[in-house]
Amino acid sequence: MRHIAIIGSGPAGYYTAEAAQKQWGDDVRVDIFDRLPVPYGLIRTGVAPDHQSIKGVSRRYEQTALSDNVRFVGNVTIGEDVSIDELRDLYDAVVLATGAPRDRGLDLPGDHLRGVYGSAAFVGWYNGHPEFAALDPDLSGETAVVIGMGNVALDVARILSKTREEFAGSDIVGHALDALAGSKIRRIVVLGRRGPHQIMMTPKELGELGHLARATPRVDPADLPDIAEDALLEPGLRKSVTHLRNFAEHGEDAPADIAVEFDFFAAPRGLLGQGRVEAIEVERTRIEAGRAVGTGEFYEIPASLVVACIGYRTAPIPGVPFDERAGRFANDEGRILPGLYCVGWARRGPSGTIGTNRPDGFAVIEKIAEDMPAFAHNQGRAGFDALAAARGIDVVTFRDWKRIEEAEAARAREGAPREKFVDVAEMIRARG
């Protein structure tokens, strides 16, 4: 019997567990650990609450979780409750599937001011992540600036723009819904260092901005390249740029309670304010050899809220080699140390889609299978259970999670699939 521990219950974790089942069938036992009492990682707390179809992938993970040889081990913090070295002694292989839950820093003057947030924190706030549920951003100002040109920036801009009615059917948490309903923000500036041909926004997400009840996206026509140059783009990006061209053509004339303005060729240089952010200093840029280069032309955008959507970093774990520059675990195609591996964003950094993690999971299991003969077969879950009992670790099982899930569904507002518990102690009580 092979015993594998997977740290992290998001997409990378469950795809890796699925791959282990296909590799060894009934001859493997997989324990999936998570520091929260609830599974699914970014599916629960990262995917936008109004994108319920994407969250539906969790049903596939549930099939894996309900298998006889896979179990969920929630409410266990690796590095505190149990060390990596202890897990390596207990299991034949340990796979880090912890994702990239920390914000990449802005590293600009004034980034410490109140009202300046990273997207992990801000998205975690409206998605009910226990670590960020108490964020309480001030939405009383008129202008918000969103830094970034990817889908997360679009999510943030869209969530800030929607009416309460437009959140029908979503699982946005109540405290965020109430705060957004009282928001005074009427201008959202989406700031990008480069131009329309360098965006990372996908067509579907960009197109959603054109169908909001009270918000209108706007693009300066002068920022758009000659339309003939669009023919050189790959199809997805070409569709995205077509949306931008439509925004440029119709945005200025369309009435809007909220304007979502795309400010291209604009690099943030500093956050200004006394105690809290009041404005952002921006330098105009131009593209040279694909890079954004400052032109020396500066201007200021007033802002009472700034959300930086510029990327994520993996959280280090004591005893695991870490690549500070790349913001992920130091590894060679998933191998870290004998018996220790990483997968997904923890391996390659925050890139790709949810589905990208599936081939990643199968690839790391192939490496484990190659290495496995060199390992002594260990105690696995029996050894961990004995350790947990000795230390009084309060493990949450998948059966416990199903009771938490039922309680969240029972307390949901009308039309919503759930009202998430945003406090770990509440989650523990809800399991009964």
C-alpha positions as CSV (number, residue, x, y, z in Angstrom):
1,M,0.0,0.0,0.0
2,R,1.3,3.5,-0.9
3,H,0.6,6.4,1.4
4,I,0.5,9.9,0.0
5,A,-0.1,13.2,1.8
6,I,-1.3,16.1,-0.3
7,I,-1.2,19.6,1.3
8,G,-3.9,21.8,0.0
9,S,-7.5,20.9,-1.1
10,G,-7.9,23.1,-4.1
11,P,-7.9,22.0,-7.8
12,A,-4.2,21.0,-7.8
13,G,-4.7,18.8,-4.7
14,Y,-7.8,17.0,-5.9
15,Y,-6.5,16.5,-9.4
16,T,-3.3,15.0,-7.9
17,A,-5.5,12.6,-5.8
18,E,-7.4,11.6,-8.9
19,A,-4.2,10.9,-10.7
20,A,-2.9,8.8,-7.8
21,Q,-6.1,6.7,-7.9
22,K,-5.7,6.1,-11.7
23,Q,-2.0,5.2,-11.1
24,W,-2.4,2.7,-8.3
25,G,-6.1,1.9,-8.0
26,D,-7.0,0.5,-4.6
27,D,-3.3,0.2,-3.7
28,V,-3.0,3.8,-2.6
29,R,-4.3,5.8,0.4
30,V,-4.4,9.6,0.0
31,D,-4.8,12.1,2.8
32,I,-5.6,15.7,1.6
33,F,-4.8,18.3,4.3
34,D,-6.1,21.8,4.5
35,R,-5.6,24.5,7.2
36,L,-9.2,25.5,6.9
37,P,-12.1,23.2,7.9
38,V,-13.6,23.5,4.4
39,P,-12.2,22.2,1.1
40,Y,-11.7,23.4,-2.5
41,G,-9.3,26.3,-2.0
42,L,-9.6,29.0,-4.6
43,I,-12.8,27.5,-6.0
44,R,-14.5,28.6,-2.7
45,T,-12.5,31.7,-1.9
46,G,-10.9,32.9,-5.2
47,V,-13.4,32.3,-8.0
48,A,-15.7,35.3,-8.3
49,P,-19.0,34.7,-6.4
50,D,-21.1,35.6,-9.5
51,H,-19.3,32.8,-11.5
52,Q,-21.2,29.9,-10.1
53,S,-20.7,27.7,-13.2
54,I,-17.0,27.7,-12.6
55,K,-17.4,26.8,-9.0
56,G,-19.4,23.7,-10.2
57,V,-16.1,21.9,-10.8
58,S,-16.1,21.2,-7.1
59,R,-18.6,18.4,-7.8
60,R,-15.9,16.5,-9.6
61,Y,-13.6,16.9,-6.6
62,E,-16.4,15.6,-4.3
63,Q,-16.5,12.4,-6.3
64,T,-12.8,11.9,-5.6
65,A,-13.2,13.0,-1.9
66,L,-15.9,10.4,-1.4
67,S,-13.7,7.6,-2.6
68,D,-12.8,4.9,-0.1
69,N,-9.1,5.6,-0.4
70,V,-9.1,9.4,-0.3
71,R,-9.9,11.4,2.8
72,F,-10.1,15.1,3.7
73,V,-8.1,16.2,6.7
74,G,-9.2,19.7,7.5
75,N,-8.3,22.2,10.2
76,V,-4.7,21.1,10.2
77,T,-1.9,23.7,9.7
78,I,1.3,22.3,8.3
79,G,4.3,23.8,10.0
80,E,2.3,24.3,13.2
81,D,0.2,21.3,14.0
82,V,2.6,19.0,12.2
83,S,5.9,19.6,10.4
84,I,6.8,18.7,6.9
85,D,9.6,16.4,8.2
86,E,7.0,14.5,10.3
87,L,4.8,14.0,7.3
88,R,7.7,12.8,5.2
89,D,8.4,10.2,7.9
90,L,4.8,9.1,8.0
91,Y,4.0,9.1,4.2
92,D,5.7,7.6,1.2
93,A,5.3,10.9,-0.6
94,V,4.2,14.4,0.4
95,V,2.9,16.8,-2.3
96,L,2.5,20.5,-1.7
97,A,-0.6,21.8,-3.5
98,T,-0.9,25.0,-1.5
99,G,-1.4,27.3,-4.4
100,A,-0.3,31.0,-4.2
101,P,-2.4,32.6,-1.5
102,R,-0.3,35.6,-0.8
103,D,-0.3,38.9,-2.7
104,R,2.7,40.0,-4.7
105,G,3.7,43.3,-3.1
106,L,3.3,46.6,-5.0
107,D,6.7,47.8,-3.6
108,L,5.8,51.5,-4.2
109,P,6.0,54.5,-1.9
110,G,2.8,54.7,0.1
111,D,1.7,51.1,-0.4
112,H,1.2,50.9,3.4
113,L,-1.5,53.5,3.5
114,R,-5.0,52.5,4.6
115,G,-7.3,51.8,1.6
116,V,-4.6,50.0,-0.4
117,Y,-5.2,46.2,-0.8
118,G,-3.9,43.3,-2.7
119,S,-6.3,41.3,-4.7
120,A,-5.9,38.2,-2.5
121,A,-7.1,40.2,0.5
122,F,-9.9,42.1,-1.4
123,V,-11.2,39.0,-3.2
124,G,-11.0,37.1,0.1
125,W,-13.1,39.7,1.7
126,Y,-16.0,39.5,-0.7
127,N,-15.6,35.7,-0.9
128,G,-15.7,35.1,2.8
129,H,-12.2,33.8,3.5
130,P,-11.7,33.8,7.3
131,E,-8.4,35.5,7.0
132,F,-9.9,38.5,5.2
133,A,-13.5,38.6,6.3
134,A,-12.9,41.5,8.7
135,L,-11.1,43.7,6.1
136,D,-14.0,46.3,6.0
137,P,-12.7,48.4,3.0
138,D,-13.9,52.0,2.9
139,L,-16.2,52.4,-0.1
140,S,-17.3,55.9,0.7
141,G,-15.1,57.7,-1.8
142,E,-15.9,58.4,-5.4
143,T,-12.9,56.8,-7.2
144,A,-11.4,53.3,-7.0
145,V,-8.2,52.3,-8.9
146,V,-7.7,48.7,-9.9
147,I,-4.1,47.9,-10.9
148,G,-3.7,45.1,-13.3
149,M,-4.7,43.8,-16.8
150,G,-5.8,40.3,-16.0
151,N,-9.1,38.6,-15.2
152,V,-8.7,39.2,-11.4
153,A,-8.7,43.0,-12.1
154,L,-11.9,42.5,-14.2
155,D,-13.5,40.5,-11.3
156,V,-12.7,43.3,-8.9
157,A,-14.0,46.0,-11.2
158,R,-17.2,44.1,-11.9
159,I,-17.9,43.3,-8.3
160,L,-17.5,47.0,-7.4
161,S,-19.9,47.9,-10.2
162,K,-22.8,45.6,-9.7
163,T,-26.1,46.4,-8.1
164,R,-27.5,44.2,-5.3
165,E,-30.0,42.7,-7.7
166,E,-27.2,41.6,-10.1
167,F,-25.8,39.4,-7.3
168,A,-28.9,37.2,-7.4
169,G,-27.8,33.6,-7.5
170,S,-24.2,34.3,-6.4
171,D,-22.6,33.3,-3.1
172,I,-21.1,36.6,-2.3
173,V,-21.0,36.9,1.5
174,G,-23.6,39.1,3.3
175,H,-21.2,41.5,4.8
176,A,-19.7,42.3,1.4
177,L,-23.1,42.5,-0.3
178,D,-24.3,45.1,2.3
179,A,-21.1,47.1,2.0
180,L,-21.2,47.2,-1.8
181,A,-24.9,48.2,-1.8
182,G,-24.0,51.3,0.2
183,S,-20.9,52.0,-1.9
184,K,-20.4,55.6,-3.1
185,I,-17.8,54.6,-5.8
186,R,-18.8,56.0,-9.2
187,R,-15.5,55.8,-11.1
188,I,-13.3,52.7,-11.4
189,V,-10.0,53.2,-13.2
190,V,-8.4,49.9,-14.4
191,L,-4.7,50.7,-14.7
192,G,-2.3,48.9,-17.0
193,R,1.4,49.5,-17.7
194,R,1.2,48.3,-21.3
195,G,-1.4,48.5,-24.1
196,P,-4.5,46.7,-25.3
197,H,-2.5,44.1,-27.3
198,Q,-0.7,43.0,-24.1
199,I,-3.7,42.4,-21.8
200,M,-4.2,39.0,-20.1
201,M,-8.0,39.4,-20.0
202,T,-10.1,36.7,-21.6
203,P,-13.1,37.5,-23.9
204,K,-15.8,36.1,-21.7
205,E,-14.8,38.0,-18.6
206,L,-14.2,41.2,-20.6
207,G,-17.5,40.9,-22.4
208,E,-19.4,40.8,-19.0
209,L,-18.5,44.4,-18.4
210,G,-20.6,45.4,-21.4
211,H,-23.8,44.0,-19.8
212,L,-23.9,45.6,-16.4
213,A,-27.0,47.4,-15.2
214,R,-25.5,50.7,-14.1
215,A,-21.9,50.6,-15.2
216,T,-20.3,51.5,-18.6
217,P,-16.8,50.4,-19.7
218,R,-14.8,53.1,-21.4
219,V,-11.6,53.0,-23.5
220,D,-9.8,56.0,-25.0
221,P,-9.8,55.3,-28.8
222,A,-6.3,56.9,-28.9
223,D,-4.9,54.0,-26.9
224,L,-6.0,51.4,-29.5
225,P,-3.5,50.3,-32.2
226,D,-4.4,50.3,-35.8
227,I,-7.1,47.7,-36.3
228,A,-5.0,46.0,-39.0
229,E,-2.6,45.0,-36.3
230,D,-5.3,42.9,-34.6
231,A,-4.9,40.2,-37.3
232,L,-1.5,39.3,-35.8
233,L,-3.0,38.4,-32.4
234,E,-4.0,34.9,-31.3
235,P,-7.8,34.4,-31.6
236,G,-8.6,34.8,-27.9
237,L,-6.7,38.0,-27.5
238,R,-8.2,39.3,-30.8
239,K,-11.7,38.8,-29.3
240,S,-10.7,40.6,-26.2
241,V,-9.4,43.6,-28.1
242,T,-12.6,43.6,-30.2
243,H,-14.5,44.1,-26.9
244,L,-12.2,47.0,-26.1
245,R,-12.8,48.6,-29.5
246,N,-16.6,48.3,-28.8
247,F,-16.1,50.0,-25.5
248,A,-14.2,52.8,-27.2
249,E,-16.9,53.3,-29.8
250,H,-19.9,53.3,-27.5
251,G,-18.6,54.0,-24.0
252,E,-18.5,57.8,-24.0
253,D,-22.1,58.2,-25.3
254,A,-23.7,55.6,-23.0
255,P,-25.2,56.9,-19.7
256,A,-23.7,55.4,-16.6
257,D,-24.0,55.7,-12.9
258,I,-20.6,54.1,-12.7
259,A,-17.8,54.5,-15.3
260,V,-15.2,51.7,-15.7
261,E,-12.3,53.4,-17.4
262,F,-9.4,51.5,-18.9
263,D,-6.2,53.6,-18.6
264,F,-3.5,52.0,-20.7
265,F,0.2,52.8,-20.9
266,A,0.0,53.9,-17.3
267,A,2.5,52.7,-14.6
268,P,1.8,53.4,-11.0
269,R,4.7,55.1,-9.2
270,G,3.4,55.9,-5.8
271,L,0.4,56.1,-3.5
272,L,-0.3,59.5,-2.0
273,G,-2.1,60.5,1.2
274,Q,-1.9,61.2,4.9
275,G,-2.6,58.0,6.8
276,R,-4.9,56.7,4.1
277,V,-4.7,56.7,0.3
278,E,-6.0,59.8,-1.4
279,A,-4.4,59.6,-4.9
280,I,-2.1,57.5,-7.0
281,E,0.8,58.9,-9.0
282,V,1.1,57.5,-12.5
283,E,3.7,57.7,-15.2
284,R,2.7,57.5,-18.9
285,T,4.6,54.7,-20.7
286,R,5.3,53.5,-24.2
287,I,6.2,50.1,-25.5
288,E,9.8,49.3,-26.4
289,A,10.6,45.7,-27.4
290,G,7.5,44.5,-25.6
291,R,8.3,46.3,-22.3
292,A,6.7,49.3,-20.8
293,V,9.1,52.2,-20.5
294,G,8.4,55.5,-18.7
295,T,8.1,58.6,-20.7
296,G,8.7,61.1,-17.8
297,E,5.1,62.4,-18.1
298,F,3.4,62.1,-14.7
299,Y,-0.2,62.7,-13.5
300,E,-2.4,61.9,-10.5
301,I,-5.6,60.0,-10.2
302,P,-7.6,60.7,-7.0
303,A,-8.5,57.5,-5.3
304,S,-9.9,56.4,-1.9
305,L,-9.5,52.7,-2.7
306,V,-6.7,50.9,-4.6
307,V,-6.7,47.2,-5.3
308,A,-3.5,45.7,-6.8
309,C,-4.2,42.7,-9.0
310,I,-0.6,42.1,-10.0
311,G,0.0,38.5,-9.1
312,Y,0.4,36.1,-6.2
313,R,3.0,34.2,-4.2
314,T,3.1,30.9,-2.5
315,A,3.3,31.0,1.3
316,P,6.6,29.5,2.5
317,I,6.5,26.5,4.8
318,P,9.3,25.9,7.5
319,G,11.7,23.2,6.2
320,V,10.8,23.6,2.5
321,P,13.3,25.2,0.1
322,F,11.7,28.4,-1.3
323,D,12.5,30.5,-4.3
324,E,11.9,34.0,-3.1
325,R,12.4,35.6,-6.5
326,A,9.8,33.4,-8.2
327,G,7.5,33.3,-5.1
328,R,7.1,29.5,-5.2
329,F,8.8,26.4,-3.8
330,A,12.2,25.7,-5.3
331,N,11.8,22.5,-7.4
332,D,12.9,20.6,-10.4
333,E,9.8,19.8,-12.4
334,G,7.9,19.2,-9.2
335,R,10.6,17.5,-7.2
336,I,11.8,19.4,-4.1
337,L,13.5,16.9,-1.8
338,P,13.4,13.0,-1.6
339,G,9.8,12.2,-1.0
340,L,8.7,15.8,-1.2
341,Y,7.0,17.3,-4.3
342,C,4.9,20.3,-5.4
343,V,2.2,20.8,-7.9
344,G,0.1,23.6,-9.5
345,W,0.8,27.2,-8.6
346,A,3.1,26.0,-5.7
347,R,5.3,24.5,-8.4
348,R,5.0,26.9,-11.4
349,G,3.6,30.1,-10.0
350,P,0.2,31.6,-10.6
351,S,-0.4,30.8,-14.2
352,G,-2.9,28.9,-16.3
353,T,-6.5,28.1,-15.6
354,I,-8.2,25.7,-13.1
355,G,-8.0,22.9,-15.7
356,T,-4.2,23.4,-16.2
357,N,-3.8,21.8,-12.8
358,R,-5.1,18.4,-14.0
359,P,-2.2,17.5,-16.3
360,D,0.1,19.0,-13.6
361,G,-1.3,16.6,-11.1
362,F,-0.9,13.6,-13.4
363,A,2.7,14.6,-14.2
364,V,3.8,14.8,-10.5
365,I,2.2,11.4,-9.8
366,E,4.2,9.9,-12.7
367,K,7.4,11.3,-11.0
368,I,6.3,9.8,-7.6
369,A,5.7,6.5,-9.3
370,E,9.2,6.6,-10.8
371,D,10.8,7.4,-7.4
372,M,8.6,5.2,-5.2
373,P,10.7,2.0,-5.3
374,A,13.4,4.0,-3.5
375,F,11.1,4.7,-0.5
376,A,10.4,2.6,2.5
377,H,6.6,2.1,2.9
378,N,5.5,4.1,5.9
379,Q,2.5,4.2,8.3
380,G,0.5,6.8,6.4
381,R,-2.8,7.8,7.8
382,A,-2.6,5.4,10.8
383,G,0.6,7.1,11.9
384,F,-0.9,10.6,11.4
385,D,-4.1,9.7,13.3
386,A,-2.0,8.5,16.3
387,L,0.0,11.7,16.2
388,A,-3.1,13.9,15.9
389,A,-4.7,12.1,18.9
390,A,-1.5,12.6,21.0
391,R,-1.5,16.3,20.2
392,G,-5.2,16.9,20.5
393,I,-5.5,18.1,16.8
394,D,-9.2,18.7,16.0
395,V,-9.4,17.2,12.6
396,V,-12.4,18.0,10.4
397,T,-13.4,15.2,8.0
398,F,-15.3,15.4,4.7
399,R,-18.4,14.2,6.5
400,D,-18.0,17.1,8.9
401,W,-17.6,19.4,5.8
402,K,-20.9,18.1,4.4
403,R,-22.7,19.2,7.6
404,I,-21.0,22.6,7.4
405,E,-22.2,22.8,3.8
406,E,-25.7,22.0,4.7
407,A,-25.7,24.6,7.4
408,E,-24.5,27.2,4.9
409,A,-27.2,26.3,2.5
410,A,-29.8,26.6,5.3
411,R,-28.8,30.1,6.2
412,A,-28.6,31.4,2.6
413,R,-30.5,34.4,1.5
414,E,-33.3,33.8,-1.0
415,G,-31.9,32.7,-4.4
416,A,-28.3,32.2,-3.1
417,P,-26.7,28.7,-3.0
418,R,-25.2,29.4,0.4
419,E,-24.2,31.9,3.1
420,K,-20.6,31.0,4.0
421,F,-19.4,30.9,7.5
422,V,-16.5,33.4,7.6
423,D,-15.1,32.4,11.0
424,V,-13.3,29.1,11.6
425,A,-14.9,28.6,15.1
426,E,-18.3,29.0,13.4
427,M,-17.4,26.3,10.9
428,I,-16.3,24.0,13.7
429,R,-19.6,24.5,15.6
430,A,-21.6,24.0,12.5
431,R,-20.3,20.5,12.0
432,G,-22.2,19.4,15.1
